[in-house]
């Protein structure tokens, strides 16, 4: 995917505009567009989207992923490796024995 996105950007000569600062700003805008789809839904409704709404949510999620991928490429970060590392850290930070059914921060006792 990184190569495909990199090629798309290069073919349009957009790389000079896609600094990490600009990419994170664009990412923030896309996350805002994703939020709009869920803004007034209840908990159950947010799990039951379908049809055109689900397709629109998928496209916004794709935009978020594309900007994250571009930003990682610009910064030389292996995003998948970073996500695996973060999951491992979370396993240690939130041991299942202590946090099962509990939604709190470790420093909240």
Backbone as XML, in Angstrom:
<?xml version="1.0"?>
<chain id="A" units="angstrom">
  <residue number="1" name="UNK">
    <atom name="N" x="0.822" y="-1.181" z="0.000"/>
    <atom name="CA" x="0.000" y="0.000" z="0.000"/>
    <atom name="C" x="0.875" y="1.257" z="0.000"/>
  </residue>
  <residue number="2" name="UNK">
    <atom name="N" x="1.958" y="1.240" z="0.762"/>
    <atom name="CA" x="2.843" y="2.408" z="0.805"/>
    <atom name="C" x="3.347" y="2.756" z="-0.586"/>
  </residue>
  <residue number="3" name="UNK">
    <atom name="N" x="3.761" y="1.765" z="-1.345"/>
    <atom name="CA" x="4.267" y="2.011" z="-2.700"/>
    <atom name="C" x="3.181" y="2.598" z="-3.595"/>
  </residue>
  <residue number="4" name="UNK">
    <atom name="N" x="1.974" y="2.093" z="-3.476"/>
    <atom name="CA" x="0.866" y="2.590" z="-4.291"/>
    <atom name="C" x="0.569" y="4.054" z="-3.963"/>
  </residue>
  <residue number="5" name="UNK">
    <atom name="N" x="0.543" y="4.374" z="-2.682"/>
    <atom name="CA" x="0.266" y="5.752" z="-2.260"/>
    <atom name="C" x="1.430" y="6.662" z="-2.662"/>
  </residue>
  <residue number="6" name="UNK">
    <atom name="N" x="2.648" y="6.191" z="-2.483"/>
    <atom name="CA" x="3.829" y="6.962" z="-2.856"/>
    <atom name="C" x="3.802" y="7.279" z="-4.351"/>
  </residue>
  <residue number="7" name="UNK">
    <atom name="N" x="3.453" y="6.295" z="-5.175"/>
    <atom name="CA" x="3.363" y="6.504" z="-6.626"/>
    <atom name="C" x="2.278" y="7.526" z="-6.962"/>
  </residue>
  <residue number="8" name="UNK">
    <atom name="N" x="1.121" y="7.403" z="-6.329"/>
    <atom name="CA" x="0.012" y="8.340" z="-6.550"/>
    <atom name="C" x="0.463" y="9.771" z="-6.266"/>
  </residue>
  <residue number="9" name="UNK">
    <atom name="N" x="1.151" y="9.968" z="-5.151"/>
    <atom name="CA" x="1.626" y="11.296" z="-4.753"/>
    <atom name="C" x="2.679" y="11.803" z="-5.741"/>
  </residue>
  <residue number="10" name="UNK">
    <atom name="N" x="3.621" y="10.949" z="-6.103"/>
    <atom name="CA" x="4.697" y="11.342" z="-7.017"/>
    <atom name="C" x="4.145" y="11.735" z="-8.388"/>
  </residue>
  <residue number="11" name="UNK">
    <atom name="N" x="3.174" y="10.980" z="-8.886"/>
    <atom name="CA" x="2.599" y="11.277" z="-10.199"/>
    <atom name="C" x="1.928" y="12.649" z="-10.243"/>
  </residue>
  <residue number="12" name="UNK">
    <atom name="N" x="1.554" y="13.165" z="-9.106"/>
    <atom name="CA" x="0.878" y="14.466" z="-9.027"/>
    <atom name="C" x="1.803" y="15.563" z="-8.484"/>
  </residue>
  <residue number="13" name="UNK">
    <atom name="N" x="3.048" y="15.197" z="-8.181"/>
    <atom name="CA" x="4.025" y="16.121" z="-7.610"/>
    <atom name="C" x="3.491" y="16.778" z="-6.348"/>
  </residue>
  <residue number="14" name="UNK">
    <atom name="N" x="2.914" y="15.962" z="-5.474"/>
    <atom name="CA" x="2.332" y="16.467" z="-4.228"/>
    <atom name="C" x="3.257" y="16.322" z="-3.032"/>
  </residue>
  <residue number="15" name="UNK">
    <atom name="N" x="4.357" y="15.595" z="-3.179"/>
    <atom name="CA" x="5.195" y="15.310" z="-2.025"/>
    <atom name="C" x="5.695" y="16.579" z="-1.352"/>
  </residue>
  <residue number="16" name="UNK">
    <atom name="N" x="5.995" y="17.608" z="-2.140"/>
    <atom name="CA" x="6.507" y="18.849" z="-1.543"/>
    <atom name="C" x="5.501" y="19.495" z="-0.598"/>
  </residue>
  <residue number="17" name="UNK">
    <atom name="N" x="4.230" y="19.163" z="-0.749"/>
    <atom name="CA" x="3.184" y="19.697" z="0.126"/>
    <atom name="C" x="2.889" y="18.772" z="1.311"/>
  </residue>
  <residue number="18" name="UNK">
    <atom name="N" x="3.383" y="17.555" z="1.253"/>
    <atom name="CA" x="2.996" y="16.555" z="2.242"/>
    <atom name="C" x="4.072" y="16.356" z="3.309"/>
  </residue>
  <residue number="19" name="UNK">
    <atom name="N" x="4.348" y="17.413" z="4.023"/>
    <atom name="CA" x="5.252" y="17.323" z="5.171"/>
    <atom name="C" x="4.511" y="16.612" z="6.303"/>
  </residue>
  <residue number="20" name="UNK">
    <atom name="N" x="5.221" y="16.079" z="7.271"/>
    <atom name="CA" x="4.525" y="15.472" z="8.408"/>
    <atom name="C" x="3.519" y="16.427" z="9.058"/>
  </residue>
  <residue number="21" name="UNK">
    <atom name="N" x="3.862" y="17.705" z="9.178"/>
    <atom name="CA" x="2.946" y="18.693" z="9.757"/>
    <atom name="C" x="1.656" y="18.775" z="8.943"/>
  </residue>
  <residue number="22" name="UNK">
    <atom name="N" x="1.787" y="18.896" z="7.630"/>
    <atom name="CA" x="0.595" y="18.999" z="6.786"/>
    <atom name="C" x="-0.198" y="17.699" z="6.775"/>
  </residue>
  <residue number="23" name="UNK">
    <atom name="N" x="0.501" y="16.581" z="6.796"/>
    <atom name="CA" x="-0.189" y="15.292" z="6.798"/>
    <atom name="C" x="-0.985" y="15.081" z="8.077"/>
  </residue>
  <residue number="24" name="UNK">
    <atom name="N" x="-0.427" y="15.457" z="9.227"/>
    <atom name="CA" x="-1.171" y="15.270" z="10.476"/>
    <atom name="C" x="-2.370" y="16.219" z="10.515"/>
  </residue>
  <residue number="25" name="UNK">
    <atom name="N" x="-2.238" y="17.383" z="9.920"/>
    <atom name="CA" x="-3.383" y="18.292" z="9.857"/>
    <atom name="C" x="-4.488" y="17.695" z="8.967"/>
  </residue>
  <residue number="26" name="UNK">
    <atom name="N" x="-4.110" y="17.127" z="7.836"/>
    <atom name="CA" x="-5.084" y="16.484" z="6.950"/>
    <atom name="C" x="-5.708" y="15.266" z="7.631"/>
  </residue>
  <residue number="27" name="UNK">
    <atom name="N" x="-4.884" y="14.514" z="8.357"/>
    <atom name="CA" x="-5.375" y="13.352" z="9.103"/>
    <atom name="C" x="-6.432" y="13.775" z="10.120"/>
  </residue>
  <residue number="28" name="UNK">
    <atom name="N" x="-6.172" y="14.856" z="10.818"/>
    <atom name="CA" x="-7.114" y="15.363" z="11.815"/>
    <atom name="C" x="-8.442" y="15.724" z="11.161"/>
  </residue>
  <residue number="29" name="UNK">
    <atom name="N" x="-8.381" y="16.350" z="9.999"/>
    <atom name="CA" x="-9.610" y="16.698" z="9.272"/>
    <atom name="C" x="-10.386" y="15.445" z="8.882"/>
  </residue>
  <residue number="30" name="UNK">
    <atom name="N" x="-9.681" y="14.425" z="8.431"/>
    <atom name="CA" x="-10.345" y="13.179" z="8.029"/>
    <atom name="C" x="-10.964" y="12.473" z="9.230"/>
  </residue>
  <residue number="31" name="UNK">
    <atom name="N" x="-10.293" y="12.487" z="10.365"/>
    <atom name="CA" x="-10.867" y="11.894" z="11.569"/>
    <atom name="C" x="-12.147" y="12.643" z="11.945"/>
  </residue>
  <residue number="32" name="UNK">
    <atom name="N" x="-12.136" y="13.962" z="11.795"/>
    <atom name="CA" x="-13.338" y="14.756" z="12.052"/>
    <atom name="C" x="-14.487" y="14.340" z="11.148"/>
  </residue>
  <residue number="33" name="UNK">
    <atom name="N" x="-14.195" y="14.084" z="9.882"/>
    <atom name="CA" x="-15.237" y="13.629" z="8.951"/>
    <atom name="C" x="-15.762" y="12.259" z="9.361"/>
  </residue>
  <residue number="34" name="UNK">
    <atom name="N" x="-14.902" y="11.399" z="9.863"/>
    <atom name="CA" x="-15.326" y="10.090" z="10.351"/>
    <atom name="C" x="-16.233" y="10.241" z="11.574"/>
  </residue>
  <residue number="35" name="UNK">
    <atom name="N" x="-15.855" y="11.127" z="12.469"/>
    <atom name="CA" x="-16.641" y="11.376" z="13.682"/>
    <atom name="C" x="-18.062" y="11.817" z="13.330"/>
  </residue>
  <residue number="36" name="UNK">
    <atom name="N" x="-18.205" y="12.623" z="12.299"/>
    <atom name="CA" x="-19.521" y="13.134" z="11.922"/>
    <atom name="C" x="-20.529" y="12.009" z="11.684"/>
  </residue>
  <residue number="37" name="UNK">
    <atom name="N" x="-20.075" y="10.885" z="11.188"/>
    <atom name="CA" x="-20.987" y="9.762" z="10.901"/>
    <atom name="C" x="-21.557" y="9.128" z="12.173"/>
  </residue>
  <residue number="38" name="UNK">
    <atom name="N" x="-20.893" y="9.341" z="13.290"/>
    <atom name="CA" x="-21.304" y="8.713" z="14.546"/>
    <atom name="C" x="-21.804" y="9.708" z="15.596"/>
  </residue>
  <residue number="39" name="UNK">
    <atom name="N" x="-21.708" y="10.972" z="15.285"/>
    <atom name="CA" x="-21.916" y="12.026" z="16.275"/>
    <atom name="C" x="-23.190" y="11.901" z="17.086"/>
  </residue>
  <residue number="40" name="UNK">
    <atom name="N" x="-24.309" y="11.624" z="16.485"/>
    <atom name="CA" x="-25.575" y="11.621" z="17.218"/>
    <atom name="C" x="-26.157" y="10.223" z="17.371"/>
  </residue>
  <residue number="41" name="UNK">
    <atom name="N" x="-25.368" y="9.206" z="17.114"/>
    <atom name="CA" x="-25.852" y="7.830" z="17.255"/>
    <atom name="C" x="-25.690" y="7.354" z="18.693"/>
  </residue>
  <residue number="42" name="UNK">
    <atom name="N" x="-26.587" y="6.485" z="19.112"/>
    <atom name="CA" x="-26.428" y="5.821" z="20.396"/>
    <atom name="C" x="-25.395" y="4.713" z="20.277"/>
  </residue>
  <residue number="43" name="UNK">
    <atom name="N" x="-25.040" y="4.140" z="21.419"/>
    <atom name="CA" x="-24.041" y="3.070" z="21.430"/>
    <atom name="C" x="-24.430" y="1.919" z="20.496"/>
  </residue>
  <residue number="44" name="UNK">
    <atom name="N" x="-25.646" y="1.443" z="20.632"/>
    <atom name="CA" x="-26.095" y="0.320" z="19.806"/>
    <atom name="C" x="-26.163" y="0.707" z="18.333"/>
  </residue>
  <residue number="45" name="UNK">
    <atom name="N" x="-26.678" y="1.889" z="18.060"/>
    <atom name="CA" x="-26.774" y="2.354" z="16.666"/>
    <atom name="C" x="-25.398" y="2.421" z="16.005"/>
  </residue>
  <residue number="46" name="UNK">
    <atom name="N" x="-24.392" y="2.815" z="16.776"/>
    <atom name="CA" x="-23.056" y="2.952" z="16.198"/>
    <atom name="C" x="-22.480" y="1.598" z="15.773"/>
  </residue>
  <residue number="47" name="UNK">
    <atom name="N" x="-22.997" y="0.525" z="16.340"/>
    <atom name="CA" x="-22.536" y="-0.818" z="15.974"/>
    <atom name="C" x="-23.331" y="-1.421" z="14.814"/>
  </residue>
  <residue number="48" name="UNK">
    <atom name="N" x="-24.420" y="-0.786" z="14.456"/>
    <atom name="CA" x="-25.345" y="-1.377" z="13.486"/>
    <atom name="C" x="-25.456" y="-0.601" z="12.187"/>
  </residue>
  <residue number="49" name="UNK">
    <atom name="N" x="-24.446" y="0.198" z="11.827"/>
    <atom name="CA" x="-24.539" y="0.947" z="10.588"/>
    <atom name="C" x="-24.490" y="-0.015" z="9.408"/>
  </residue>
  <residue number="50" name="UNK">
    <atom name="N" x="-25.137" y="0.361" z="8.343"/>
    <atom name="CA" x="-25.146" y="-0.490" z="7.169"/>
    <atom name="C" x="-25.359" y="0.321" z="5.910"/>
  </residue>
  <residue number="51" name="UNK">
    <atom name="N" x="-25.391" y="-0.362" z="4.790"/>
    <atom name="CA" x="-25.694" y="0.250" z="3.507"/>
    <atom name="C" x="-24.759" y="1.387" z="3.138"/>
  </residue>
  <residue number="52" name="UNK">
    <atom name="N" x="-25.369" y="2.472" z="2.649"/>
    <atom name="CA" x="-24.594" y="3.631" z="2.197"/>
    <atom name="C" x="-23.787" y="4.256" z="3.324"/>
  </residue>
  <residue number="53" name="UNK">
    <atom name="N" x="-24.337" y="4.264" z="4.519"/>
    <atom name="CA" x="-23.626" y="4.859" z="5.662"/>
    <atom name="C" x="-22.363" y="4.051" z="5.967"/>
  </residue>
  <residue number="54" name="UNK">
    <atom name="N" x="-22.470" y="2.737" z="5.932"/>
    <atom name="CA" x="-21.302" y="1.896" z="6.189"/>
    <atom name="C" x="-20.242" y="2.116" z="5.118"/>
  </residue>
  <residue number="55" name="UNK">
    <atom name="N" x="-20.665" y="2.255" z="3.883"/>
    <atom name="CA" x="-19.723" y="2.514" z="2.783"/>
    <atom name="C" x="-19.033" y="3.866" z="2.989"/>
  </residue>
  <residue number="56" name="UNK">
    <atom name="N" x="-19.787" y="4.882" z="3.390"/>
    <atom name="CA" x="-19.205" y="6.204" z="3.641"/>
    <atom name="C" x="-18.201" y="6.156" z="4.794"/>
  </residue>
  <residue number="57" name="UNK">
    <atom name="N" x="-18.538" y="5.416" z="5.843"/>
    <atom name="CA" x="-17.617" y="5.249" z="6.974"/>
    <atom name="C" x="-16.345" y="4.537" z="6.503"/>
  </residue>
  <residue number="58" name="UNK">
    <atom name="N" x="-16.492" y="3.523" z="5.674"/>
    <atom name="CA" x="-15.330" y="2.799" z="5.151"/>
    <atom name="C" x="-14.413" y="3.734" z="4.362"/>
  </residue>
  <residue number="59" name="UNK">
    <atom name="N" x="-14.990" y="4.629" z="3.572"/>
    <atom name="CA" x="-14.184" y="5.563" z="2.791"/>
    <atom name="C" x="-13.453" y="6.572" z="3.692"/>
  </residue>
  <residue number="60" name="UNK">
    <atom name="N" x="-14.112" y="7.014" z="4.749"/>
    <atom name="CA" x="-13.436" y="7.925" z="5.694"/>
    <atom name="C" x="-12.325" y="7.189" z="6.432"/>
  </residue>
  <residue number="61" name="UNK">
    <atom name="N" x="-12.576" y="5.944" z="6.821"/>
    <atom name="CA" x="-11.534" y="5.157" z="7.476"/>
    <atom name="C" x="-10.357" y="4.938" z="6.529"/>
  </residue>
  <residue number="62" name="UNK">
    <atom name="N" x="-10.642" y="4.730" z="5.257"/>
    <atom name="CA" x="-9.577" y="4.575" z="4.263"/>
    <atom name="C" x="-8.746" y="5.850" z="4.164"/>
  </residue>
  <residue number="63" name="UNK">
    <atom name="N" x="-9.404" y="7.010" z="4.167"/>
    <atom name="CA" x="-8.664" y="8.279" z="4.143"/>
    <atom name="C" x="-7.731" y="8.387" z="5.337"/>
  </residue>
  <residue number="64" name="UNK">
    <atom name="N" x="-8.215" y="8.012" z="6.516"/>
    <atom name="CA" x="-7.392" y="8.055" z="7.722"/>
    <atom name="C" x="-6.182" y="7.132" z="7.559"/>
  </residue>
  <residue number="65" name="UNK">
    <atom name="N" x="-6.418" y="5.924" z="7.078"/>
    <atom name="CA" x="-5.329" y="4.965" z="6.887"/>
    <atom name="C" x="-4.321" y="5.474" z="5.861"/>
  </residue>
  <residue number="66" name="UNK">
    <atom name="N" x="-4.801" y="6.073" z="4.784"/>
    <atom name="CA" x="-3.904" y="6.594" z="3.750"/>
    <atom name="C" x="-3.021" y="7.700" z="4.314"/>
  </residue>
  <residue number="67" name="UNK">
    <atom name="N" x="-3.599" y="8.636" z="5.057"/>
    <atom name="CA" x="-2.787" y="9.708" z="5.636"/>
    <atom name="C" x="-1.802" y="9.166" z="6.671"/>
  </residue>
  <residue number="68" name="UNK">
    <atom name="N" x="-2.217" y="8.208" z="7.485"/>
    <atom name="CA" x="-1.280" y="7.589" z="8.436"/>
    <atom name="C" x="-0.137" y="6.901" z="7.705"/>
  </residue>
  <residue number="69" name="UNK">
    <atom name="N" x="-0.471" y="6.204" z="6.631"/>
    <atom name="CA" x="0.534" y="5.507" z="5.838"/>
    <atom name="C" x="1.512" y="6.494" z="5.212"/>
  </residue>
  <residue number="70" name="UNK">
    <atom name="N" x="0.993" y="7.613" z="4.675"/>
    <atom name="CA" x="1.858" y="8.646" z="4.085"/>
    <atom name="C" x="2.771" y="9.248" z="5.138"/>
  </residue>
  <residue number="71" name="UNK">
    <atom name="N" x="2.210" y="9.541" z="6.301"/>
    <atom name="CA" x="2.998" y="10.144" z="7.362"/>
    <atom name="C" x="4.105" y="9.196" z="7.819"/>
  </residue>
  <residue number="72" name="UNK">
    <atom name="N" x="3.774" y="7.938" z="7.979"/>
    <atom name="CA" x="4.770" y="6.935" z="8.357"/>
    <atom name="C" x="5.858" y="6.849" z="7.290"/>
  </residue>
  <residue number="73" name="UNK">
    <atom name="N" x="5.485" y="6.901" z="6.033"/>
    <atom name="CA" x="6.457" y="6.853" z="4.939"/>
    <atom name="C" x="7.377" y="8.065" z="4.988"/>
  </residue>
  <residue number="74" name="UNK">
    <atom name="N" x="6.823" y="9.234" z="5.175"/>
    <atom name="CA" x="7.627" y="10.462" z="5.247"/>
    <atom name="C" x="8.600" y="10.435" z="6.422"/>
  </residue>
  <residue number="75" name="UNK">
    <atom name="N" x="8.196" y="9.823" z="7.534"/>
    <atom name="CA" x="9.031" y="9.797" z="8.739"/>
    <atom name="C" x="9.902" y="8.543" z="8.854"/>
  </residue>
  <residue number="76" name="UNK">
    <atom name="N" x="9.738" y="7.608" z="7.901"/>
    <atom name="CA" x="10.519" y="6.378" z="7.952"/>
    <atom name="C" x="10.136" y="5.475" z="9.106"/>
  </residue>
  <residue number="77" name="UNK">
    <atom name="N" x="8.847" y="5.445" z="9.409"/>
    <atom name="CA" x="8.333" y="4.620" z="10.510"/>
    <atom name="C" x="7.616" y="3.402" z="9.936"/>
  </residue>
  <residue number="78" name="UNK">
    <atom name="N" x="7.944" y="2.234" z="10.449"/>
    <atom name="CA" x="7.220" y="1.016" z="10.097"/>
    <atom name="C" x="5.978" y="0.981" z="10.986"/>
  </residue>
  <residue number="79" name="UNK">
    <atom name="N" x="4.860" y="1.397" z="10.424"/>
    <atom name="CA" x="3.637" y="1.567" z="11.197"/>
    <atom name="C" x="3.120" y="0.240" z="11.754"/>
  </residue>
  <residue number="80" name="UNK">
    <atom name="N" x="3.229" y="-0.817" z="10.992"/>
    <atom name="CA" x="2.766" y="-2.124" z="11.466"/>
    <atom name="C" x="3.634" y="-2.591" z="12.634"/>
  </residue>
  <residue number="81" name="UNK">
    <atom name="N" x="4.936" y="-2.429" z="12.528"/>
    <atom name="CA" x="5.826" y="-2.807" z="13.632"/>
    <atom name="C" x="5.534" y="-1.954" z="14.862"/>
  </residue>
  <residue number="82" name="UNK">
    <atom name="N" x="5.293" y="-0.660" z="14.666"/>
    <atom name="CA" x="4.972" y="0.220" z="15.791"/>
    <atom name="C" x="3.669" y="-0.213" z="16.460"/>
  </residue>
  <residue number="83" name="UNK">
    <atom name="N" x="2.686" y="-0.619" z="15.657"/>
    <atom name="CA" x="1.415" y="-1.071" z="16.224"/>
    <atom name="C" x="1.597" y="-2.352" z="17.025"/>
  </residue>
  <residue number="84" name="UNK">
    <atom name="N" x="2.414" y="-3.281" z="16.522"/>
    <atom name="CA" x="2.697" y="-4.508" z="17.274"/>
    <atom name="C" x="3.390" y="-4.180" z="18.595"/>
  </residue>
  <residue number="85" name="UNK">
    <atom name="N" x="4.361" y="-3.269" z="18.537"/>
    <atom name="CA" x="5.060" y="-2.876" z="19.767"/>
    <atom name="C" x="4.085" y="-2.250" z="20.759"/>
  </residue>
  <residue number="86" name="UNK">
    <atom name="N" x="3.183" y="-1.398" z="20.265"/>
    <atom name="CA" x="2.213" y="-0.752" z="21.152"/>
    <atom name="C" x="1.285" y="-1.782" z="21.783"/>
  </residue>
  <residue number="87" name="UNK">
    <atom name="N" x="0.856" y="-2.769" z="21.014"/>
    <atom name="CA" x="0.004" y="-3.835" z="21.561"/>
    <atom name="C" x="0.726" y="-4.594" z="22.669"/>
  </residue>
  <residue number="88" name="UNK">
    <atom name="N" x="2.003" y="-4.879" z="22.463"/>
    <atom name="CA" x="2.784" y="-5.572" z="23.494"/>
    <atom name="C" x="2.898" y="-4.715" z="24.749"/>
  </residue>
  <residue number="89" name="UNK">
    <atom name="N" x="3.138" y="-3.423" z="24.578"/>
    <atom name="CA" x="3.207" y="-2.521" z="25.733"/>
    <atom name="C" x="1.871" y="-2.488" z="26.472"/>
  </residue>
  <residue number="90" name="UNK">
    <atom name="N" x="0.777" y="-2.435" z="25.705"/>
    <atom name="CA" x="-0.546" y="-2.413" z="26.332"/>
    <atom name="C" x="-0.829" y="-3.700" z="27.092"/>
  </residue>
  <residue number="91" name="UNK">
    <atom name="N" x="-0.354" y="-4.835" z="26.566"/>
    <atom name="CA" x="-0.512" y="-6.108" z="27.288"/>
    <atom name="C" x="0.143" y="-6.042" z="28.659"/>
  </residue>
  <residue number="92" name="UNK">
    <atom name="N" x="1.311" y="-5.404" z="28.722"/>
    <atom name="CA" x="2.017" y="-5.272" z="30.001"/>
    <atom name="C" x="1.369" y="-4.210" z="30.892"/>
  </residue>
  <residue number="93" name="UNK">
    <atom name="N" x="0.937" y="-3.125" z="30.290"/>
    <atom name="CA" x="0.367" y="-2.006" z="31.052"/>
    <atom name="C" x="-1.013" y="-2.332" z="31.615"/>
  </residue>
  <residue number="94" name="UNK">
    <atom name="N" x="-1.775" y="-3.124" z="30.884"/>
    <atom name="CA" x="-3.140" y="-3.480" z="31.280"/>
    <atom name="C" x="-3.280" y="-5.006" z="31.366"/>
  </residue>
  <residue number="95" name="UNK">
    <atom name="N" x="-2.671" y="-5.643" z="32.363"/>
    <atom name="CA" x="-2.760" y="-7.103" z="32.449"/>
    <atom name="C" x="-4.219" y="-7.552" z="32.583"/>
  </residue>
  <residue number="96" name="UNK">
    <atom name="N" x="-4.552" y="-8.592" z="31.858"/>
    <atom name="CA" x="-5.959" y="-9.034" z="31.806"/>
    <atom name="C" x="-6.503" y="-9.385" z="33.182"/>
  </residue>
  <residue number="97" name="UNK">
    <atom name="N" x="-5.656" y="-9.889" z="34.058"/>
    <atom name="CA" x="-6.119" y="-10.261" z="35.396"/>
    <atom name="C" x="-6.597" y="-9.042" z="36.187"/>
  </residue>
  <residue number="98" name="UNK">
    <atom name="N" x="-5.963" y="-7.902" z="35.978"/>
    <atom name="CA" x="-6.281" y="-6.701" z="36.744"/>
    <atom name="C" x="-7.309" y="-5.796" z="36.058"/>
  </residue>
  <residue number="99" name="UNK">
    <atom name="N" x="-7.479" y="-5.971" z="34.747"/>
    <atom name="CA" x="-8.316" y="-5.022" z="34.017"/>
    <atom name="C" x="-9.529" y="-5.649" z="33.335"/>
  </residue>
  <residue number="100" name="UNK">
    <atom name="N" x="-9.760" y="-6.909" z="33.537"/>
    <atom name="CA" x="-10.912" y="-7.545" z="32.899"/>
    <atom name="C" x="-12.199" y="-6.856" z="33.360"/>
  </residue>
  <residue number="101" name="UNK">
    <atom name="N" x="-12.933" y="-6.295" z="32.406"/>
    <atom name="CA" x="-14.182" y="-5.608" z="32.709"/>
    <atom name="C" x="-14.003" y="-4.223" z="33.297"/>
  </residue>
  <residue number="102" name="UNK">
    <atom name="N" x="-12.771" y="-3.813" z="33.520"/>
    <atom name="CA" x="-12.473" y="-2.500" z="34.109"/>
    <atom name="C" x="-11.963" y="-1.571" z="33.022"/>
  </residue>
  <residue number="103" name="UNK">
    <atom name="N" x="-12.566" y="-0.413" z="32.921"/>
    <atom name="CA" x="-12.116" y="0.576" z="31.951"/>
    <atom name="C" x="-11.577" y="1.782" z="32.705"/>
  </residue>
  <residue number="104" name="UNK">
    <atom name="N" x="-10.285" y="1.719" z="33.032"/>
    <atom name="CA" x="-9.641" y="2.779" z="33.791"/>
    <atom name="C" x="-8.164" y="2.807" z="33.424"/>
  </residue>
  <residue number="105" name="UNK">
    <atom name="N" x="-7.519" y="3.858" z="33.819"/>
    <atom name="CA" x="-6.080" y="3.978" z="33.607"/>
    <atom name="C" x="-5.350" y="3.250" z="34.748"/>
  </residue>
  <residue number="106" name="UNK">
    <atom name="N" x="-4.142" y="2.763" z="34.481"/>
    <atom name="CA" x="-3.403" y="2.060" z="35.529"/>
    <atom name="C" x="-3.163" y="2.910" z="36.767"/>
  </residue>
  <residue number="107" name="UNK">
    <atom name="N" x="-3.022" y="4.224" z="36.612"/>
    <atom name="CA" x="-2.753" y="5.084" z="37.766"/>
    <atom name="C" x="-4.016" y="5.452" z="38.554"/>
  </residue>
  <residue number="108" name="UNK">
    <atom name="N" x="-5.150" y="4.920" z="38.148"/>
    <atom name="CA" x="-6.411" y="5.212" z="38.843"/>
    <atom name="C" x="-6.763" y="4.125" z="39.846"/>
  </residue>
  <residue number="109" name="UNK">
    <atom name="N" x="-5.815" y="3.264" z="40.141"/>
    <atom name="CA" x="-5.994" y="2.258" z="41.183"/>
    <atom name="C" x="-7.016" y="1.318" z="40.889"/>
  </residue>
</chain>
